[in-house]
Structures are given as C-alpha cells and as structure tokens.
Amino acid sequence: MKIAIAMCGKTAGRCSTMGCFRAYNNKDKYFSVYKDIDTELLAFFNCNMCFENGEEKLKKIANKLKDNKVEKLHLGVCAVKCKEDNLEEIKKVFTDLAIDVIEGTH
C-alpha cells in the first residue's frame, strides 16, 4: 500500500519531521493499522493550503499522488491542528480523488 504524509507548511523550518518518520518506520501511533501490511512511504510534503494559490498547488500534488496510486494520506498533527481552519478543505482535495485521509501521524 502506498502512503503519503502532509505537514503544515507553516511548520517548515521548525519541525524536524522525525516524529512522523519514527511513527511510520516503527508502524506505531497512527500507522499501527499497517503492522501486517506492506507499505511504501511515497511522498512527504507541505500542505501550503493557506499560502498563495495553495488550493491549486495542493490539487496538483493530490493528482500526482493519485496518478502514482497513493491510497492513504496521513495528515501530520500540525496539519490536523490547522491554525487557518482549513482542515475540511484540505481533506476534500484528497477525498475527491478517492484518497483516504487519516488525521494524524504520531
């Protein structure tokens, strides 16, 4: 199963992303559902929904994920706690393409 992770663009430069990668590599926290499933982390990207042309850019990323058969998108804790209150809009970009969105990584 192909998986992607999105983090909040506003945390870039402050977040090491180690929590997300550790949880994925150890298949714990929100990735524990994959304990017995072969997975591939195909993409890790900044959401950037609240930046200029953010939704348009996010849709391009979503289409690339879909074209590459990503089935699950995990939103990092930073994206789930979106300070711009864009969580539902972010999720819709991906669910409209039948990519399951999971709120959380670690």
Contacts in CASP RR format, 6 or more apart in sequence:
PFRMAT RR
TARGET T0000
AUTHOR 0000-0000-0000
METHOD contacts of the structure
MODEL  1
MKIAIAMCGKTAGRCSTMGCFRAYNNKDKYFSVYKDIDTELLAFFNCNMC
FENGEEKLKKIANKLKDNKVEKLHLGVCAVKCKEDNLEEIKKVFTDLAID
VIEGTH
1 34 0 8 1.000
1 37 0 8 1.000
1 38 0 8 1.000
1 39 0 8 1.000
1 40 0 8 1.000
1 71 0 8 1.000
1 72 0 8 1.000
2 39 0 8 1.000
2 40 0 8 1.000
2 42 0 8 1.000
2 68 0 8 1.000
2 69 0 8 1.000
2 70 0 8 1.000
2 71 0 8 1.000
2 72 0 8 1.000
3 24 0 8 1.000
3 34 0 8 1.000
3 39 0 8 1.000
3 40 0 8 1.000
3 41 0 8 1.000
3 42 0 8 1.000
3 70 0 8 1.000
3 71 0 8 1.000
3 72 0 8 1.000
3 73 0 8 1.000
3 74 0 8 1.000
4 41 0 8 1.000
4 42 0 8 1.000
4 43 0 8 1.000
4 44 0 8 1.000
4 45 0 8 1.000
4 65 0 8 1.000
4 70 0 8 1.000
4 72 0 8 1.000
4 73 0 8 1.000
4 74 0 8 1.000
5 20 0 8 1.000
5 24 0 8 1.000
5 41 0 8 1.000
5 43 0 8 1.000
5 44 0 8 1.000
5 45 0 8 1.000
5 73 0 8 1.000
5 74 0 8 1.000
5 75 0 8 1.000
5 76 0 8 1.000
5 105 0 8 1.000
6 44 0 8 1.000
6 45 0 8 1.000
6 46 0 8 1.000
6 47 0 8 1.000
6 73 0 8 1.000
6 74 0 8 1.000
6 75 0 8 1.000
6 76 0 8 1.000
6 79 0 8 1.000
6 90 0 8 1.000
7 15 0 8 1.000
7 17 0 8 1.000
7 20 0 8 1.000
7 44 0 8 1.000
7 45 0 8 1.000
7 46 0 8 1.000
7 47 0 8 1.000
7 76 0 8 1.000
7 78 0 8 1.000
7 79 0 8 1.000
8 46 0 8 1.000
8 47 0 8 1.000
8 76 0 8 1.000
8 78 0 8 1.000
8 79 0 8 1.000
8 81 0 8 1.000
8 82 0 8 1.000
8 83 0 8 1.000
9 46 0 8 1.000
9 47 0 8 1.000
9 48 0 8 1.000
9 51 0 8 1.000
9 78 0 8 1.000
10 50 0 8 1.000
10 78 0 8 1.000
10 83 0 8 1.000
11 78 0 8 1.000
12 46 0 8 1.000
15 78 0 8 1.000
17 44 0 8 1.000
19 105 0 8 1.000
19 106 0 8 1.000
20 44 0 8 1.000
20 74 0 8 1.000
20 76 0 8 1.000
20 105 0 8 1.000
20 106 0 8 1.000
22 106 0 8 1.000
23 29 0 8 1.000
23 30 0 8 1.000
23 31 0 8 1.000
23 105 0 8 1.000
23 106 0 8 1.000
24 31 0 8 1.000
24 39 0 8 1.000
24 41 0 8 1.000
24 74 0 8 1.000
24 105 0 8 1.000
27 34 0 8 1.000
27 35 0 8 1.000
27 39 0 8 1.000
29 104 0 8 1.000
29 105 0 8 1.000
29 106 0 8 1.000
30 74 0 8 1.000
30 102 0 8 1.000
30 104 0 8 1.000
30 105 0 8 1.000
30 106 0 8 1.000
31 39 0 8 1.000
31 74 0 8 1.000
31 105 0 8 1.000
42 65 0 8 1.000
42 68 0 8 1.000
42 70 0 8 1.000
43 61 0 8 1.000
43 64 0 8 1.000
43 65 0 8 1.000
43 68 0 8 1.000
43 70 0 8 1.000
45 61 0 8 1.000
47 58 0 8 1.000
47 75 0 8 1.000
47 79 0 8 1.000
47 82 0 8 1.000
47 90 0 8 1.000
48 54 0 8 1.000
48 57 0 8 1.000
48 58 0 8 1.000
49 55 0 8 1.000
49 58 0 8 1.000
49 82 0 8 1.000
49 84 0 8 1.000
49 86 0 8 1.000
49 89 0 8 1.000
49 90 0 8 1.000
49 93 0 8 1.000
50 82 0 8 1.000
50 84 0 8 1.000
50 86 0 8 1.000
51 57 0 8 1.000
55 89 0 8 1.000
55 93 0 8 1.000
58 90 0 8 1.000
58 93 0 8 1.000
59 93 0 8 1.000
62 93 0 8 1.000
62 94 0 8 1.000
62 96 0 8 1.000
62 97 0 8 1.000
62 99 0 8 1.000
63 97 0 8 1.000
65 73 0 8 1.000
65 94 0 8 1.000
65 97 0 8 1.000
65 99 0 8 1.000
66 97 0 8 1.000
66 98 0 8 1.000
66 99 0 8 1.000
70 99 0 8 1.000
71 99 0 8 1.000
71 100 0 8 1.000
72 99 0 8 1.000
72 100 0 8 1.000
72 101 0 8 1.000
72 102 0 8 1.000
73 94 0 8 1.000
73 99 0 8 1.000
73 100 0 8 1.000
73 101 0 8 1.000
73 102 0 8 1.000
74 102 0 8 1.000
74 104 0 8 1.000
74 105 0 8 1.000
75 87 0 8 1.000
75 90 0 8 1.000
75 91 0 8 1.000
75 101 0 8 1.000
75 102 0 8 1.000
75 103 0 8 1.000
75 104 0 8 1.000
75 105 0 8 1.000
76 104 0 8 1.000
76 105 0 8 1.000
76 106 0 8 1.000
77 104 0 8 1.000
77 105 0 8 1.000
77 106 0 8 1.000
79 87 0 8 1.000
79 90 0 8 1.000
80 87 0 8 1.000
80 103 0 8 1.000
80 104 0 8 1.000
82 90 0 8 1.000
87 103 0 8 1.000
91 101 0 8 1.000
91 103 0 8 1.000
94 101 0 8 1.000
95 101 0 8 1.000
END
